[in-house]
């Protein structure tokens, strides 16, 4: 048992932090950003030691994006008033730029992985990284569609982590898929309540 824990302690710890993060995201709580800063810092080391270099790099981005997300949620004013950022739909005009950014980020990350690392999963690793860029940006702006981005990322990550021998992280991302579906409907309900008031 001790050998198992010594081998998987970081996987277990980041999984626990990840559960707290997704629960707070589900509730649209600003505290999600605290866990969104701490967890990826630890994930950098976890992913690097398992050869998931794209994910390790992405964890660096997650840390910075969490600081940005906190600032947007905390400081952004809505309709000139200092109130909590509302949950909204992603404007249609942003879909094309977001898609172009995703494609460029996917290609760039893939190139980096195949050129400078010994990654054995460069296509999927770069895919999840690129889509996560878009997902975090959408989350920072409280667009409800962010949940659909995360559902796709979480499914692919779950498979990757099984392949890479990270059972707790794989289980976490499998759970993320279910919570993301629930989160979408929770946010939708919160949007409807806000619209009625």
C-alpha positions in Angstrom: 0.0 0.0 0.0 2.8 2.4 0.9 4.6 1.7 -2.3 1.4 2.4 -4.3 0.9 5.7 -2.5 4.5 6.7 -3.0 4.1 6.0 -6.7 0.7 7.7 -7.1 0.6 10.4 -4.4 0.8 13.4 -6.8 -1.8 11.8 -9.1 -4.1 11.3 -6.1 -3.5 14.9 -4.7 -4.2 16.6 -8.1 -7.3 14.4 -8.5 -8.6 15.7 -5.2 -7.9 19.3 -6.1 -9.5 18.6 -9.5 -12.7 17.4 -7.8 -12.9 20.6 -5.8 -12.2 22.6 -9.0 -15.0 21.0 -11.0 -17.5 21.2 -8.2 -16.8 25.0 -7.8 -17.0 25.4 -11.6 -20.4 23.6 -11.5 -21.6 26.1 -8.9 -20.1 29.1 -10.9 -18.1 30.0 -7.8 -15.2 32.4 -8.1 -13.2 30.1 -5.8 -12.7 27.7 -8.6 -9.8 29.9 -9.7 -7.8 29.2 -6.5 -7.8 25.5 -7.3 -7.3 26.4 -10.9 -4.0 27.9 -9.9 -2.7 25.3 -7.4 -3.7 22.2 -9.3 -1.9 22.9 -12.6 1.3 23.9 -10.8 1.4 20.4 -9.4 0.3 18.9 -12.7 3.4 20.3 -14.5 5.5 17.9 -12.5 3.0 15.0 -12.8 2.6 15.2 -16.6 6.3 15.8 -17.3 7.3 12.7 -15.4 4.8 10.6 -17.5 5.9 12.0 -20.9 2.8 14.1 -21.4 4.9 17.2 -22.4 2.0 18.9 -24.1 -0.1 18.6 -21.0 2.8 19.8 -18.8 3.1 22.9 -21.0 -0.7 23.3 -20.9 -0.6 23.2 -17.1 1.7 26.3 -17.3 -1.0 28.0 -19.4 -3.7 26.9 -17.0 -2.0 28.6 -14.1 -1.7 31.9 -16.0 -5.3 31.6 -17.4 -6.6 30.9 -13.9 -5.1 34.2 -12.7 -6.7 35.9 -15.8 -10.1 34.2 -15.2 -10.1 35.3 -11.5 -9.4 38.9 -12.6 -12.2 38.9 -15.2 -14.7 37.3 -12.8 -13.7 39.7 -10.0 -13.1 42.9 -11.9 -15.2 42.9 -15.1 -18.2 45.2 -14.9 -21.5 44.3 -16.5 -23.5 47.2 -18.1 -21.4 49.7 -16.3 -22.2 48.3 -12.9 -19.8 46.5 -10.5 -21.7 43.2 -10.3 -20.9 39.6 -10.8 -20.1 38.6 -14.4 -23.2 36.9 -15.8 -23.4 33.6 -17.6 -24.1 34.2 -21.2 -24.0 32.6 -24.6 -20.8 32.8 -26.7 -21.6 35.4 -29.5 -21.8 33.9 -32.9 -19.2 36.3 -34.2 -16.6 34.7 -32.0 -17.0 31.1 -33.4 -14.9 31.6 -36.5 -12.0 33.3 -34.7 -12.1 30.7 -31.9 -12.1 27.9 -34.5 -9.1 29.5 -36.4 -7.2 29.9 -33.1 -7.9 26.3 -32.2 -6.6 25.0 -35.5 -3.4 27.2 -35.3 -2.8 26.2 -31.7 -3.3 22.5 -32.5 -0.8 22.7 -35.4 1.7 24.7 -33.4 1.5 22.4 -30.4 1.8 19.3 -32.5 4.9 20.7 -34.2 6.5 21.5 -30.9 5.8 18.0 -29.5 7.1 16.1 -32.6 10.1 18.4 -33.0 11.4 18.8 -29.4 9.9 16.0 -27.3 9.7 12.2 -27.4 5.9 12.3 -27.0 4.1 9.1 -28.1 0.7 10.8 -28.4 1.4 14.1 -30.1 -1.9 14.3 -32.1 -4.2 13.8 -29.2 -2.0 15.7 -26.7 -1.9 18.7 -28.9 -5.6 18.5 -29.7 -6.6 18.6 -26.0 -4.1 21.4 -25.4 -5.5 23.5 -28.3 -9.1 23.0 -27.3 -8.3 23.7 -23.7 -7.0 27.2 -24.7 -10.4 27.9 -26.2 -12.2 26.3 -23.2 -10.4 28.3 -20.6 -11.0 31.5 -22.5 -14.7 30.7 -22.8 -14.8 29.9 -19.0 -13.1 33.2 -18.2 -15.9 35.0 -20.0 -18.6 32.8 -18.5 -19.9 31.5 -21.8 -22.1 28.5 -21.2 -20.7 26.8 -24.3 -17.4 26.3 -22.5 -18.9 23.1 -21.1 -19.1 21.5 -24.6 -15.4 22.3 -25.2 -14.6 20.6 -21.9 -16.7 17.5 -22.5 -14.6 16.8 -25.6 -11.3 17.6 -23.9 -12.2 15.4 -20.9 -13.2 12.4 -23.0 -9.9 12.5 -24.9 -7.9 13.1 -21.8 -9.5 10.2 -20.0 -8.3 7.9 -22.8 -4.9 9.4 -22.8 -4.4 9.0 -19.1 -5.4 5.4 -19.1 -2.8 4.8 -21.9 -0.2 6.7 -19.8 -0.7 4.8 -16.6 -2.4 7.6 -14.6 -5.5 5.8 -13.2 -6.6 8.5 -10.8 -6.3 11.3 -13.4 -8.1 9.1 -15.9 -10.9 8.5 -13.4 -11.1 12.2 -12.6 -11.5 13.1 -16.3 -14.1 10.4 -16.7 -16.0 12.0 -13.8 -15.4 15.4 -15.4 -17.4 14.3 -18.5 -20.4 13.5 -16.3 -20.1 16.7 -14.3 -19.6 18.8 -17.4 -23.0 17.6 -18.7 -24.6 18.4 -15.4 -22.7 21.7 -15.3 -24.1 22.8 -18.6 -27.7 22.3 -17.4 -26.9 23.9 -14.1 -25.5 27.0 -15.8 -28.5 27.0 -18.2 -30.8 27.0 -15.2 -28.8 29.9 -13.6 -29.1 31.9 -16.8 -32.8 31.4 -17.0 -33.2 32.5 -13.3 -31.1 35.6 -14.0 -33.2 36.5 -17.1 -36.4 36.2 -15.1 -35.2 38.7 -12.4 
